[in-house]
Structures are given as C-alpha cells and as structure tokens.
Amino acid sequence: MSRKTLLIVYHSMTGGTHQMAEAARDGALQESEIQVRLLHANDAQPDDVLQADGYVFATPENLAAISGQMKDFFDRCYYPVLDRINGRPYLSLICAGSDGSNAARQIARIATGWRLKEVAEPLIICTHAQTPEAIQAEKKISDADLQTCRSLGESLASGLALGVF
Ligand SMILES: Cc1cc2nc3c(=O)[nH]c(=O)nc-3n(C[C@H](O)[C@H](O)[C@H](O)COP(=O)(O)O)c2cc1C
C-alpha cells in the first residue's frame, strides 16, 4: 500500500510563516508512515492537492486577509479539486502581527467549500510588529511557538497514518 501524503502549502513575506510551515513539516516527519510535501503557494497545483490525503495551510494575515499568493493558490485550485477531496483532514497556521482572525476565517470558509475536516483550531502566532520597519523586517518565531507547530504537524501525520480522521 502506498504511503499517505501530507501536503503543506505556505506563503511568507518576512519568514514567519515559512518557519511555522517548516516546523509543522519537521513534526510530521516524525511519522515515518507518511510522506510530507512542503510547497510554496506559487508552486502548488491542483494535482498536488488531489494527490494528498491531508493538508496544512500556512499563511500570513496581510490587510485583514490571507496573503495574495495563498489566495491565488486557492483561486487556481478551488474548482479543479472541488468534490474530489471531500472529508480529508486539514489544519491552518496563521502568522499575524496582532490579529489573524480574518485569515483563519477565510481559510475555514474555503475548507468548508471543499468539505474538508478541520482537525485542530487554527493556530495564530502573533509577531507583535507595530511599526512599518518592524512589520517589514524578517521575523523570528520563538522556539515555543515552533514547538506548537511541530506538535500539530506530528498529530496530523499520526492521525493520517492511523486512519482516525
Ligand atoms: C501589507 C501588510 C499588511 C498586514 N496586515 C495585517 C493585518 O491585517 N493583521 C495582522 O494581524 N497583521 C498584519 N500584518 C503583519 C503580518 O501578518 C506579520 O508581519 C507577519 O509576521 C507576516 O508573516 P510572514 O513573516 O510569514 O510574512 C501585515 C503585514 C503587511 C506587510
């Protein structure tokens, strides 16, 4: 039997979401039964979505929304995979300055359309950058927050391997 695949799709402008997505990947790799693919939103295609068994969507919140590249990924993939991935598990990781709730809500709505199954509350990590300079600077996510991302990735991969979702 072929190994199940966990697909992690991310976009990041200043590095925070990228670190979160990599941590989720590292956690998922603890589960040897699962193949893990980490794809930048620009590179992720409908076939990548179809061929996966579960998903992590990782995005910054920019202008009270998911980032433009994540939106482009969903725009390109939404109809080609609609009704072909029903019931598959997913979770979302949001990197935000101070809020993140709108990005989380948007992903939840898209995932509802895809009939995906949310297996954890959205994880929102706030970087607390307030000035234009701080907002545009490279981010460093704390070890504790990265550990939470690793745990979520590992839980999703374990659940996929066990077939509990
Ligand atoms: C153009 C722009 C708009 C932003 N708008 C929001 C926002 O609406 N809410 C929020 O919480 N953070 C906002 N931020 C802050 C980012 O979410 C924060 O810098 C985060 O670290 C970005 O993730 P990244 O490091 O993966 O790019 C914004 C940042 C930029 C550059």
The ligand as an SDF file (V2000), in Angstrom:
LIG
                    3D

 31 33  0  0  0  0  0  0  0  0999 V2000
    0.8870   44.7740    3.9430 C   0  0  0  0  0  0  0  0  0  0  0  0
    0.7650   44.1170    5.2910 C   0  0  0  0  0  0  0  0  0  0  0  0
   -0.4740   44.0770    5.9020 C   0  0  0  0  0  0  0  0  0  0  0  0
   -0.6100   43.4670    7.1560 C   0  0  0  0  0  0  0  0  0  0  0  0
   -1.8570   43.3820    7.7160 N   0  0  0  0  0  0  0  0  0  0  0  0
   -2.0230   42.7170    8.8860 C   0  0  0  0  0  0  0  0  0  0  0  0
   -3.3250   42.5150    9.4260 C   0  0  0  0  0  0  0  0  0  0  0  0
   -4.3300   42.8910    8.8400 O   0  0  0  0  0  0  0  0  0  0  0  0
   -3.4400   41.8650   10.6100 N   0  0  0  0  0  0  0  0  0  0  0  0
   -2.3530   41.3960   11.2900 C   0  0  0  0  0  0  0  0  0  0  0  0
   -2.5060   40.8170   12.3630 O   0  0  0  0  0  0  0  0  0  0  0  0
   -1.0870   41.5580   10.7930 N   0  0  0  0  0  0  0  0  0  0  0  0
   -0.9050   42.1930    9.6090 C   0  0  0  0  0  0  0  0  0  0  0  0
    0.3590   42.3360    9.0670 N   0  0  0  0  0  0  0  0  0  0  0  0
    1.5150   41.8100    9.8020 C   0  0  0  0  0  0  0  0  0  0  0  0
    1.9360   40.4160    9.3020 C   0  0  0  0  0  0  0  0  0  0  0  0
    0.8900   39.4940    9.4830 O   0  0  0  0  0  0  0  0  0  0  0  0
    3.1570   39.9620   10.0970 C   0  0  0  0  0  0  0  0  0  0  0  0
    4.2280   40.8230    9.7480 O   0  0  0  0  0  0  0  0  0  0  0  0
    3.5340   38.5030    9.8570 C   0  0  0  0  0  0  0  0  0  0  0  0
    4.7470   38.2490   10.5330 O   0  0  0  0  0  0  0  0  0  0  0  0
    3.6620   38.1860    8.3980 C   0  0  0  0  0  0  0  0  0  0  0  0
    4.0290   36.8270    8.2190 O   0  0  0  0  0  0  0  0  0  0  0  0
    5.3480   36.4490    7.3940 P   0  0  0  0  0  0  0  0  0  0  0  0
    6.5240   36.7940    8.2700 O   0  0  0  0  0  0  0  0  0  0  0  0
    5.2280   34.9800    7.1520 O   0  0  0  0  0  0  0  0  0  0  0  0
    5.3380   37.2250    6.1220 O   0  0  0  0  0  0  0  0  0  0  0  0
    0.5240   42.9190    7.8180 C   0  0  0  0  0  0  0  0  0  0  0  0
    1.7680   42.9690    7.1570 C   0  0  0  0  0  0  0  0  0  0  0  0
    1.8980   43.5410    5.9130 C   0  0  0  0  0  0  0  0  0  0  0  0
    3.2440   43.5760    5.2350 C   0  0  0  0  0  0  0  0  0  0  0  0
  1  2  1  0
  2  3  1  0
  2 30  2  0
  3  4  2  0
  4  5  1  0
  4 28  1  0
  5  6  2  0
  6  7  1  0
  6 13  1  0
  7  8  2  0
  7  9  1  0
  9 10  1  0
 10 11  2  0
 10 12  1  0
 12 13  2  0
 13 14  1  0
 14 15  1  0
 14 28  1  0
 15 16  1  0
 16 17  1  0
 16 18  1  0
 18 19  1  0
 18 20  1  0
 20 21  1  0
 20 22  1  0
 22 23  1  0
 23 24  1  0
 24 25  2  0
 24 26  1  0
 24 27  1  0
 28 29  2  0
 29 30  1  0
 30 31  1  0
M  END
$$$$
